[in-house]
């Protein structure tokens, strides 16, 4: 397929040892990981107080990464299309629902059920920003980051519109922890544009390659190795390439016969 170009106008990240993109990019360039805050998650301060208290981990993760990327881009949230990608949804909520269904099904909480829906985070973001533009929620298992990024890139190119990508996963919980590799939460967000508006926007060349899917690009930095068991770890090759000023290529498998191939441009120090 033909090669296309998009522009990265803002990046956001949250993990227990990396609270934002400046800290993350500094760590990849030779700094140290910050001490982890245990299980404490970022507070979704954009939500009204009542909603903030009830917000599950997935919503808190997604809103924090989205807030960072949006702030860096300088764009108002209501202007953006959005793509939210999560491999497994909010696993603590799903685990609690399953326990209740197995034991006392009549006690299922309507609020927890709403939070278990795969587009809960995208709905919360749209409400916060009074955004009436299209929003897509994606789940593609271990390839969820690649499929979310591809969907955002295609929408950006076809509609010539800025797109917010938010990819996030909580830590595995309950019996699902035996099947799901995520041992800690992580969220990543990108604001993509069809034309550069900011002088510091980063070019990202991309194409889809058919045929036998190549293995994912390996990460090399100790920071990436420390995050390998986190949710959305599939984003690490791209983030490492950006932060370490390595122009690529970065290959992300989409399925056994397709790959998303990226050539990011180097990122200036934050």
GIMOHU-V257731 format. One line per field, one symbol per residue. ss: DSSP state (H for helix, E for strand, C for the rest). A space follows every 10 residues. Layout:
BEGIN
ss = ???
END
This chain:
BEGIN
ss = CCCEEEEEEE EEEEECCECC HHHHHHHHCC CCCCCCCCCC CCCCCCCCHH HHHHCCHHHH HHHHHHHHHH HHHCCCHHHC EEEEECCCCC HHHHHHHHHH HHHCHHHCCH HHHHHHCCCH HHHHHHHHCC CCCCEEEECC HHHHHHHHHH HHHHHHHHHC CCEEEEEEEC CCCHHHHHCC CCCECEEEEE EEECCCCCCC CEEEEEEEEE CCCCCCCCCC CHHHHHCCCE CCHHHHHHHH HHHCCCCCCE EEEEECCEEE EEEECCCCCC
END
